[in-house]
Amino acid sequence: MDAIAASSGSQFKSPEQMADKQRDHQLRQACSDFESIILQKFLKMARESAPEGGLLDGGHAEEMYRSMQDQELAQQMAAGPGMGLGDLLYQQINNQHYNQE
């Protein structure tokens, strides 16, 4: 069985390799989620700094809509290149993890 696995190259992955790949994916997702939270806070602060007013005030419903809009926009931004905070955080955590072993 080992000869078959060795001759086939990267077709077969050990459980450790699969676990490392899963852990790497989870770490990348967590870093992206963190960046999304930071971006959402930035968007909220920017919206709060803009002057309110106008003829129509949406009240609580508009606040909820804007909050959901900011959340979705932040998630879309973080899924792309974003600000790069997620990538930097991933690299920092990954480097610390491998330097300790």
Buried (B, 14 or more C-beta within 10 A) or exposed (E): EEEEEEEEEEEEEEEEEEEEEEEEEEBBEBBBEBBBEBBBEBBBEEBEEEEEEEEEEEEEEEEEEBBEEBBEBBBEBBEEEBEEBBBEBBEEBBEEEEEEE
